[in-house]
Amino acid sequence: MLLVTGATGQLGRRIVDQLIARHGSAAGIAASVRDPVRAADLDQRGVEVRHGDFDQPATLAGAFAGVEKLILVSTDGPGDLRIRQHRNAINAARAAGVRHILYTSFIDVAADSPAAFAAVHRTTEAELAASGVQFTVLRNPLYADFLPMNVAAAFASGVFELPAGSGRASFVSRAELAEATAAAALAPALARSVYELTGQATHDYHEVAAAVARTSGQPIRYQPVSTDAYAQTLVAQGLPPWFAGALAGMYAAVAAGRFDRISNDFALLVGHPPRPLACLAQELFRNN
């Protein structure tokens, strides 16, 4: 039995879709969700839907029973909450006899990173390594899916602001990351325990602005701002302060060069590279 946690989330649901597509059916595929009602469509497709709540560890024994391979999709929320949730899942998986955990991590796990997300994933990776369970870490880069939110203001004002400086990063869509995750989960054997699922090239946000402008036909540009100014803007827009700070810190990590790295790991797993920025821009902005 292969089980995906967070299967009603944006990444988790896509992973389930890819598993079914690659496997040819939903046989042997299960989904752990907090609210099974939201997974009714998965049940109708033949996925075994189980109730599992990382904040209620007692529910995880049943959710993980009989599971050989577990795709642990990282959760959302403040850092200390996420660490606790991931720990609960790892402990429950070990107790249930899960043989292999695949974890959706983050490209930046450095101890001195300005990104709060880095500490969450660094801690979880360390706890996986200490668990005694075979594990595979899949480090995701920046989601291409976030680009429309990043540049939305530019379609009205001509300018979008981020605290990313001149830092470079690669961008991969959730759909493609789900494809790589499913490929890793279904592989008969994996060569190593850590894969970095970057794009083919890195870009700064001036290059992102140019790609969006070419696709949309609207002149837009990128303006770097301070992390404090960006966080304050997000709070003013209604984001919780912890989330605003976490996003600002992530882009500060981009500015510091933490995301300026390229790997061929995606192609090793999937058989082809992820789409380049120009193709992603066509998909995301052709109707703007």
C-alpha positions in Angstrom: 0.0 0.0 0.0 1.2 3.5 -1.0 -0.3 6.4 0.9 -0.2 10.1 0.3 -0.8 12.5 3.2 -2.5 15.9 2.7 -4.2 14.4 -0.4 -6.8 17.2 -0.7 -4.1 19.9 -0.8 -2.7 21.6 -3.9 0.4 19.4 -4.1 -1.0 16.2 -2.5 -4.0 15.9 -4.9 -1.7 16.3 -7.9 0.6 13.6 -6.5 -2.4 11.2 -6.3 -3.4 12.1 -9.8 0.1 11.3 -11.1 0.3 8.1 -9.1 -3.0 6.9 -10.7 -1.8 7.9 -14.2 1.6 6.2 -13.8 0.3 3.1 -12.1 -2.6 2.7 -14.5 -5.2 2.5 -11.7 -5.9 3.5 -8.1 -5.3 -0.1 -6.9 -2.9 0.0 -3.9 -3.1 3.8 -3.5 -4.4 5.4 -0.4 -4.9 9.0 0.8 -4.8 10.4 4.3 -6.9 13.5 4.9 -8.2 15.5 7.8 -11.7 15.7 6.2 -12.7 12.6 4.2 -15.7 14.4 2.8 -13.4 16.7 0.8 -11.8 13.6 -0.7 -15.1 12.1 -2.0 -13.9 12.3 -5.6 -10.8 10.3 -4.8 -12.9 7.7 -3.2 -15.1 7.5 -6.3 -11.9 7.0 -8.4 -10.9 4.0 -6.3 -8.4 5.6 -3.9 -8.7 4.3 -0.4 -9.5 7.4 1.7 -8.4 7.3 5.3 -8.9 9.8 8.1 -5.5 11.1 9.5 -4.9 14.3 11.3 -1.3 15.2 12.2 -2.6 17.3 15.1 -4.4 14.2 16.5 -1.7 11.5 16.5 -4.2 8.8 17.6 -5.8 9.0 14.2 -2.5 8.2 12.4 -2.2 4.6 13.6 -5.3 3.6 11.6 -4.4 5.9 8.7 -1.0 4.3 8.3 -1.9 0.7 9.0 -0.7 -1.7 6.3 1.2 1.1 4.5 4.6 0.1 3.1 5.5 3.4 1.4 4.4 6.9 2.6 4.5 10.2 0.8 4.7 12.8 3.5 3.6 16.1 2.0 4.9 18.9 4.2 2.2 20.9 5.9 1.4 24.6 6.1 1.4 26.9 9.1 3.8 28.4 11.7 7.2 26.7 11.8 6.8 25.1 15.3 3.4 23.7 14.3 4.8 22.2 11.1 7.7 20.6 12.9 5.4 19.0 15.4 3.0 17.8 12.8 5.8 16.2 10.7 7.3 14.6 13.9 3.9 13.1 14.7 3.7 11.6 11.2 7.2 10.2 11.3 6.7 8.6 14.7 3.3 7.1 13.6 4.8 5.8 10.4 7.6 4.1 12.3 5.2 2.6 14.8 3.0 1.3 12.0 5.8 -0.4 10.2 6.1 1.8 7.2 9.2 0.8 5.3 9.9 3.9 3.2 9.0 7.6 3.7 9.3 10.1 0.9 9.2 13.7 2.1 8.4 16.9 0.1 11.1 19.3 1.4 12.6 22.6 0.4 15.6 23.5 -1.6 17.1 25.7 1.2 17.7 23.9 4.5 20.8 25.8 5.6 21.1 26.6 9.3 22.0 30.3 8.5 19.2 30.8 5.9 17.0 33.9 6.4 14.0 31.7 5.3 12.0 30.4 8.2 10.9 27.5 6.0 14.5 26.3 6.0 14.4 25.4 9.7 11.2 23.4 9.3 12.6 21.2 6.6 16.1 20.9 8.1 14.6 19.7 11.3 12.2 17.3 9.6 15.0 15.9 7.4 17.2 15.3 10.5 14.3 13.5 12.3 13.7 11.4 9.2 17.4 10.4 9.1 17.2 9.5 12.8 14.0 7.5 12.5 15.5 4.3 11.3 13.0 4.2 8.4 14.3 4.3 4.9 13.6 7.7 3.5 13.9 9.9 0.4 13.9 13.7 0.6 12.5 15.5 -2.5 13.7 19.2 -2.2 11.3 21.5 -4.1 12.3 24.9 -5.5 10.0 27.9 -5.7 6.6 27.0 -7.1 6.0 28.5 -10.5 2.3 28.7 -9.4 3.2 31.6 -7.1 4.3 33.8 -10.0 0.8 35.2 -10.8 0.5 36.3 -7.2 4.0 37.8 -7.3 3.3 40.0 -10.4 -0.4 40.7 -10.0 0.1 44.3 -9.0 2.1 45.0 -12.1 -0.9 44.5 -14.4 -2.4 47.6 -12.7 0.7 49.7 -11.9 3.4 48.3 -14.2 5.6 47.3 -11.2 5.8 44.4 -8.8 7.9 44.4 -5.6 9.7 41.6 -3.8 12.7 41.6 -1.4 14.6 39.2 -3.7 17.3 41.7 -4.8 19.1 40.4 -7.8 19.0 36.8 -6.5 18.3 34.0 -8.9 16.0 31.0 -8.5 14.5 28.3 -10.6 10.7 27.8 -10.9 8.8 24.5 -11.3 5.1 24.0 -11.3 3.3 21.9 -8.6 2.0 19.6 -11.4 5.6 18.8 -12.5 6.8 18.4 -8.9 3.9 16.0 -8.3 5.0 14.1 -11.4 8.6 13.8 -10.0 7.3 12.7 -6.6 5.1 10.0 -8.1 8.0 8.8 -10.2 10.2 8.5 -7.2 7.5 6.7 -5.2 6.9 4.1 -7.9 10.6 3.6 -8.8 11.7 0.1 -8.0 14.9 1.5 -6.4 16.3 5.0 -5.8 20.0 5.7 -6.1 20.2 8.1 -3.2 18.3 9.7 -0.3 18.1 13.3 -1.4 16.9 14.7 -4.8 16.8 18.4 -5.7 14.0 19.1 -8.1 15.1 22.3 -9.6 14.3 23.8 -13.0 16.7 23.8 -15.9 18.0 27.3 -15.3 17.9 30.1 -12.7 16.5 33.5 -13.2 16.3 36.8 -11.4 13.0 38.6 -11.1 14.0 41.1 -13.8 14.1 38.2 -16.1 10.8 36.9 -14.8 9.2 40.3 -15.5 10.6 40.3 -19.0 9.1 36.8 -19.6 5.7 37.8 -18.3 5.8 41.0 -20.4 6.5 39.0 -23.5 3.7 36.6 -22.9 1.1 39.1 -21.7 2.0 42.0 -24.0 1.9 44.3 -21.0 5.0 46.3 -20.0 5.9 45.4 -16.4 9.1 45.6 -14.3 10.4 44.3 -11.0 11.4 46.6 -8.2 13.4 45.2 -5.3 12.3 46.3 -1.8 13.4 45.6 1.8 12.1 42.5 3.6 10.5 44.8 6.3 8.7 46.8 3.7 7.4 43.7 1.9 6.3 42.0 5.1 4.4 45.2 6.1 2.7 45.3 2.8 1.5 41.7 3.2 0.2 42.3 6.7 -1.7 45.4 5.4 -3.2 43.1 2.8 -4.5 40.8 5.6 -1.8 38.1 5.9 -1.0 36.8 9.4 2.3 38.4 10.6 4.0 35.0 10.8 3.2 34.2 7.2 4.2 37.6 6.0 7.5 37.3 7.8 8.0 33.8 6.4 7.4 34.9 2.8 9.6 37.9 3.2 12.4 35.7 4.6 12.0 33.3 1.7 12.6 36.0 -0.8 15.5 37.3 1.3 17.0 33.8 0.9 16.6 34.3 -2.9 18.5 37.6 -2.6 21.2 35.8 -0.6 21.7 33.3 -3.4 20.2 30.3 -1.6 18.1 29.3 -4.6 20.7 29.8 -7.3 21.4 26.1 -8.0 20.6 23.6 -10.7 20.3 19.9 -10.6 19.5 17.2 -13.1 17.6 15.2 -10.5 14.1 16.0 -12.0 15.1 14.5 -15.3 16.7 11.5 -13.6 13.4 10.6 -12.0 10.9 11.6 -14.7 12.9 11.0 -17.9 12.7 14.6 -19.2 13.5 18.0 -17.7 10.9 20.4 -16.3 9.5 23.1 -18.5 11.6 26.3 -18.9 10.4 29.7 -17.7 9.2 30.8 -21.1 6.8 27.8 -21.3 5.6 28.4 -17.7 4.9 32.0 -18.5 2.9 31.0 -21.6 0.8 28.8 -19.4 0.3 31.2 -16.5 0.0 34.5 -18.3 -1.3 34.0 -21.8 -4.8 35.3 -20.9 -3.6 38.5 -19.1 
